Amino acid sequence: MQIIVPLLILITLVFSYKGFSNQVFYDRYKFQVDKILLNREYRRLVTTGFLHINWLHLIFNMMVLFSLGGMVVSRLGPLEFLLIYFGALVGGGLLSLFIHRYHGDYSSVGASGSIGGVLFASIALYPGMSIGLFLLPISLPGWLFGLLYILFSIYGIKSRNSNIGHEAHLGGALVGMLIALLMEPSAMVNNYITILIILVPAIVFIWLILTRPEFLLIDNFFFKKHHNNLTLDQKYNLEKNKRQLEIDKILDKINRKGMKSLSREERDRLEQYSKRP
């Protein structure tokens, strides 16, 4: 295996360990919307990939990187691998930044965007590839794993029922795959069915959130089914998220068409929300 993958793992281990033991260091380099958009600390789009929440988060990501990184390096070369790794990291961060652009205190850490990029580059480059499930004695065809990964990420973004950075996962995976295909276009010919199965639902979802912000409003079967079982805190947070998404929708309309484009109902809703804590 080329030295580049072990070196990346070592740097990430050292950087993450420093973050575990030093909160000031952790806060200085994590992904945070306001720090990036208002303070222009764009380095956070990269440095966040070297921080992790805990040892389990770190070890899982590094195991996947160790397992798949060498395959991509061997196929494309070390510099090309780094372009995929950091391109996926930044791409995942940019999608998170777009989706959470009105949530100034939103923050996240982890190399999952980069890892997703390496994973999906591998799926694109190696037709017939199988992927093992963590600690389970089974594996899935690459196309099926990729499709489930995309669908789970989309569900996670739309439902917002956990603190997992699904936006970074989805953005990183797509950017990693696309960069790999640009580097080796023949892979599209050799593996086009798998690639289309993965790309089509992801591209449709991104098109929807770009053109119809209201699509991100929480309104799915899971929440309808389980809403009555939520605690008071969970119900409060759910309503708060729905309110924020409605505000986002109105603000997007103002940005695109101006204040005069708002209906009376939208103006009343915006005024009502502005008075609530």
TAUR-V826984 format. One record per pair of residues at least 12 apart in sequence whose C-alpha atoms are under 10 Angstrom apart, sorted by the first residue. I is the first residue (numbers start at 1). J is the second residue. If there is no record, write none. Layout:
# TAUR-V826984
I:J + I:J
This chain:
# TAUR-V826984
1:66 + 1:69 + 1:70 + 1:71 + 1:73 + 1:74 + 2:69 + 2:70 + 2:71 + 2:73 + 2:74 + 2:77 + 2:78 + 3:70 + 3:73 + 3:78 + 4:69 + 4:70 + 4:73 + 4:77 + 4:78 + 4:79 + 4:81 + 4:82 + 5:62 + 5:65 + 5:66 + 5:67 + 5:68 + 5:69 + 5:70 + 5:73 + 5:78 + 5:81 + 5:82 + 6:62 + 6:65 + 6:66 + 6:69 + 6:70 + 8:50 + 8:62 + 8:65 + 8:66 + 8:82 + 8:85 + 9:50 + 9:58 + 9:59 + 9:61 + 9:62 + 9:63 + 9:65 + 9:66 + 10:62 + 11:50 + 12:47 + 12:49 + 12:50 + 12:51 + 12:52 + 12:58 + 12:62 + 12:110 + 12:111 + 13:50 + 13:51 + 13:52 + 13:55 + 13:58 + 13:59 + 13:62 + 14:50 + 14:51 + 15:29 + 15:47 + 15:48 + 15:49 + 15:50 + 15:51 + 15:52 + 16:48 + 16:49 + 16:50 + 16:51 + 16:52 + 16:53 + 16:54 + 16:55 + 16:58 + 16:109 + 16:110 + 17:50 + 17:51 + 17:52 + 17:54 + 17:55 + 17:58 + 18:51 + 19:50 + 19:51 + 19:52 + 19:53 + 19:54 + 20:51 + 20:52 + 20:53 + 20:54 + 20:55 + 25:51 + 26:47 + 26:48 + 26:51 + 26:52 + 26:53 + 26:109 + 27:48 + 27:107 + 27:109 + 28:41 + 28:44 + 28:47 + 28:48 + 29:41 + 29:43 + 29:44 + 29:45 + 29:46 + 29:47 + 29:48 + 29:49 + 29:50 + 29:51 + 29:109 + 30:43 + 30:44 + 30:45 + 30:46 + 30:47 + 30:48 + 30:49 + 30:50 + 30:51 + 30:52 + 30:107 + 30:108 + 30:109 + 30:110 + 31:43 + 31:44 + 31:45 + 31:46 + 31:47 + 31:48 + 31:49 + 31:51 + 31:93 + 31:96 + 31:97 + 31:105 + 31:106 + 31:107 + 31:108 + 31:109 + 31:110 + 32:44 + 32:45 + 32:48 + 32:93 + 32:96 + 32:97 + 32:100 + 32:103 + 32:104 + 32:105 + 32:106 + 32:107 + 32:108 + 32:109 + 33:45 + 33:93 + 33:96 + 33:97 + 33:98 + 33:100 + 33:101 + 33:102 + 33:103 + 33:104 + 33:105 + 33:106 + 33:107 + 33:108 + 34:97 + 34:100 + 34:101 + 34:102 + 34:103 + 34:104 + 34:105 + 34:106 + 34:107 + 35:104 + 35:105 + 35:106 + 35:107 + 36:97 + 36:101 + 36:104 + 37:97 + 37:101 + 37:104 + 38:104 + 42:90 + 43:90 + 44:90 + 44:93 + 44:109 + 45:86 + 45:89 + 45:90 + 45:91 + 45:92 + 45:93 + 45:94 + 45:96 + 45:97 + 45:109 + 46:86 + 46:87 + 46:89 + 46:90 + 46:93 + 46:110 + 46:111 + 46:114 + 47:89 + 47:90 + 47:109 + 47:110 + 47:111 + 48:89 + 48:90 + 48:93 + 48:107 + 48:108 + 48:109 + 48:110 + 48:111 + 49:85 + 49:86 + 49:89 + 49:90 + 49:93 + 49:108 + 49:109 + 49:110 + 49:111 + 49:112 + 49:113 + 49:114 + 49:115 + 50:109 + 50:110 + 50:111 + 50:112 + 51:108 + 51:109 + 51:110 + 51:111 + 52:108 + 52:109 + 52:110 + 52:111 + 52:112 + 53:108 + 53:109 + 53:110 + 54:110 + 57:109 + 57:110 + 57:111 + 57:112 + 58:110 + 58:111 + 58:112 + 60:112 + 60:134 + 61:110 + 61:111 + 61:112 + 61:113 + 61:114 + 61:115 + 61:116 + 62:111 + 62:112 + 62:115 + 63:115 + 63:134 + 64:112 + 64:115 + 64:116 + 64:118 + 64:119 + 64:134 + 65:85 + 65:111 + 65:112 + 65:114 + 65:115 + 65:116 + 65:118 + 65:119 + 66:115 + 67:119 + 68:115 + 68:118 + 68:119 + 68:120 + 68:121 + 68:122 + 68:123 + 68:131 + 69:81 + 69:82 + 69:85 + 69:115 + 69:118 + 69:119 + 69:121 + 69:122 + 70:118 + 70:122 + 71:118 + 71:119 + 71:121 + 71:122 + 71:125 + 71:126 + 72:84 + 72:118 + 72:119 + 72:121 + 72:122 + 72:125 + 72:126 + 72:180 + 73:118 + 75:122 + 75:125 + 75:126 + 75:184 + 76:125 + 76:180 + 76:183 + 76:184 + 80:179 + 80:180 + 80:183 + 81:117 + 81:118 + 81:121 + 81:176 + 81:179 + 81:180 + 82:114 + 82:118 + 83:176 + 83:179 + 83:180 + 84:114 + 84:115 + 84:117 + 84:118 + 84:121 + 84:172 + 84:173 + 84:175 + 84:176 + 84:177 + 84:178 + 84:179 + 84:180 + 84:183 + 85:111 + 85:113 + 85:114 + 85:115 + 85:116 + 85:117 + 85:118 + 85:121 + 85:172 + 85:175 + 85:176 + 85:179 + 86:111 + 86:113 + 86:114 + 86:115 + 86:117 + 86:118 + 86:172 + 86:175 + 86:176 + 87:113 + 87:114 + 87:117 + 87:171 + 87:172 + 87:175 + 87:176 + 87:179 + 88:111 + 88:112 + 88:113 + 88:114 + 88:115 + 88:116 + 88:117 + 88:118 + 88:121 + 88:168 + 88:169 + 88:170 + 88:171 + 88:172 + 88:173 + 88:174 + 88:175 + 88:176 + 88:177 + 88:178 + 88:179 + 89:110 + 89:111 + 89:112 + 89:113 + 89:114 + 89:115 + 89:116 + 89:117 + 89:168 + 89:169 + 89:171 + 89:172 + 89:173 + 89:175 + 89:176 + 90:113 + 90:114 + 90:168 + 90:171 + 90:172 + 90:175 + 91:113 + 91:114 + 91:117 + 91:167 + 91:168 + 91:169 + 91:170 + 91:171 + 91:172 + 91:173 + 91:174 + 91:175 + 91:176 + 92:111 + 92:112 + 92:113 + 92:114 + 92:116 + 92:117 + 92:165 + 92:166 + 92:167 + 92:168 + 92:169 + 92:170 + 92:171 + 92:172 + 92:173 + 92:174 + 92:175 + 92:176 + 93:108 + 93:109 + 93:113 + 93:114 + 93:165 + 93:167 + 93:168 + 93:169 + 93:171 + 93:172 + 94:167 + 94:168 + 94:171 + 94:172 + 95:166 + 95:167 + 95:168 + 95:169 + 95:170 + 95:171 + 95:172 + 95:206 + 96:108 + 96:157 + 96:165 + 96:166 + 96:167 + 96:168 + 96:169 + 96:170 + 96:171 + 97:167 + 97:168 + 98:167 + 98:209 + 98:210 + 99:157 + 99:167 + 99:209 + 99:210 + 99:213 + 99:216 + 99:245 + 99:248 + 100:167 + 100:245 + 100:248 + 101:248 + 102:244 + 102:245 + 102:247 + 102:248 + 102:251 + 103:244 + 103:245 + 103:248 + 107:163 + 107:165 + 108:163 + 108:164 + 108:165 + 108:168 + 109:164 + 109:165 + 109:168 + 110:165 + 110:168 + 110:169 + 111:168 + 111:169 + 111:172 + 112:164 + 112:165 + 112:166 + 112:168 + 112:169 + 112:170 + 112:172 + 112:173 + 113:165 + 113:166 + 113:167 + 113:168 + 113:169 + 113:170 + 113:171 + 113:172 + 113:173 + 113:174 + 113:175 + 113:176 + 114:168 + 114:169 + 114:171 + 114:172 + 114:173 + 114:175 + 114:176 + 115:169 + 115:172 + 115:173 + 115:176 + 116:146 + 116:149 + 116:168 + 116:169 + 116:170 + 116:171 + 116:172 + 116:173 + 116:174 + 116:175 + 116:176 + 116:177 + 117:168 + 117:169 + 117:170 + 117:171 + 117:172 + 117:173 + 117:174 + 117:175 + 117:176 + 117:177 + 117:178 + 117:179 + 117:180 + 118:172 + 118:173 + 118:175 + 118:176 + 118:177 + 118:180 + 119:131 + 119:142 + 119:146 + 119:172 + 119:173 + 119:176 + 119:177 + 120:142 + 120:143 + 120:145 + 120:146 + 120:149 + 120:172 + 120:173 + 120:174 + 120:175 + 120:176 + 120:177 + 120:178 + 120:180 + 120:195 + 120:198 + 121:173 + 121:174 + 121:175 + 121:176 + 121:177 + 121:178 + 121:179 + 121:180 + 121:181 + 122:142 + 122:176 + 122:177 + 122:180 + 123:141 + 123:142 + 123:143 + 123:145 + 123:146 + 123:177 + 123:180 + 123:187 + 123:191 + 123:194 + 123:195 + 123:198 + 124:142 + 124:143 + 124:146 + 124:176 + 124:177 + 124:178 + 124:180 + 124:181 + 124:184 + 124:187 + 124:188 + 124:190 + 124:191 + 124:192 + 124:194 + 124:195 + 124:198 + 125:177 + 125:180 + 125:181 + 125:184 + 125:185 + 125:186 + 125:187 + 125:188 + 125:190 + 125:191 + 125:195 + 126:142 + 126:187 + 126:190 + 126:191 + 127:141 + 127:142 + 127:143 + 127:187 + 127:188 + 127:190 + 127:191 + 127:192 + 127:193 + 127:194 + 127:195 + 128:141 + 128:142 + 128:143 + 128:191 + 128:194 + 129:141 + 129:142 + 129:143 + 130:142 + 130:143 + 130:144 + 130:145 + 131:143 + 131:144 + 131:145 + 131:146 + 132:145 + 133:145 + 141:194 + 142:194 + 142:195 + 142:198 + 143:191 + 143:193 + 143:194 + 143:195 + 143:196 + 143:197 + 143:198 + 144:194 + 144:197 + 144:198 + 145:198 + 146:173 + 146:194 + 146:195 + 146:197 + 146:198 + 146:199 + 147:194 + 147:195 + 147:196 + 147:197 + 147:198 + 147:199 + 147:200 + 147:201 + 147:202 + 148:198 + 149:166 + 149:169 + 149:170 + 149:173 + 149:198 + 150:166 + 150:169 + 150:170 + 150:171 + 150:173 + 150:174 + 150:197 + 150:198 + 150:199 + 150:201 + 150:202 + 150:205 + 151:170 + 151:198 + 151:201 + 151:202 + 151:205 + 152:166 + 152:169 + 152:170 + 153:165 + 153:166 + 153:167 + 153:168 + 153:169 + 153:170 + 153:171 + 153:202 + 154:166 + 154:167 + 154:169 + 154:170 + 154:201 + 154:202 + 154:205 + 154:206 + 154:216 + 155:220 + 155:222 + 157:169 + 157:170 + 157:216 + 157:218 + 158:209 + 158:215 + 158:216 + 158:217 + 158:218 + 158:219 + 158:220 + 159:216 + 159:217 + 159:218 + 159:219 + 159:220 + 159:221 + 159:222 + 159:223 + 159:238 + 159:241 + 160:216 + 160:217 + 160:218 + 160:238 + 160:241 + 161:218 + 161:222 + 161:223 + 161:234 + 161:237 + 161:238 + 170:202 + 170:206 + 171:202 + 171:206 + 173:198 + 173:199 + 173:202 + 174:198 + 174:199 + 174:202 + 174:203 + 177:195 + 177:198 + 177:199 + 178:195 + 178:199 + 181:195 + 211:252 + 212:249 + 212:252 + 212:253 + 213:245 + 213:246 + 213:248 + 213:249 + 213:250 + 213:251 + 213:252 + 213:253 + 214:245 + 214:246 + 214:247 + 214:248 + 214:249 + 214:250 + 214:252 + 215:245 + 215:249 + 216:242 + 216:245 + 216:246 + 216:248 + 216:249 + 217:241 + 217:242 + 217:243 + 217:244 + 217:245 + 217:246 + 217:248 + 217:249 + 218:238 + 218:239 + 218:241 + 218:242 + 218:243 + 218:245 + 218:246 + 219:242 + 223:238 + 243:269 + 243:273 + 244:273 + 246:266 + 246:269 + 246:270 + 246:273 + 247:266 + 247:269 + 247:270 + 247:273 + 247:274 + 249:266 + 250:262 + 250:263 + 250:266 + 250:267 + 250:269 + 250:270 + 251:270
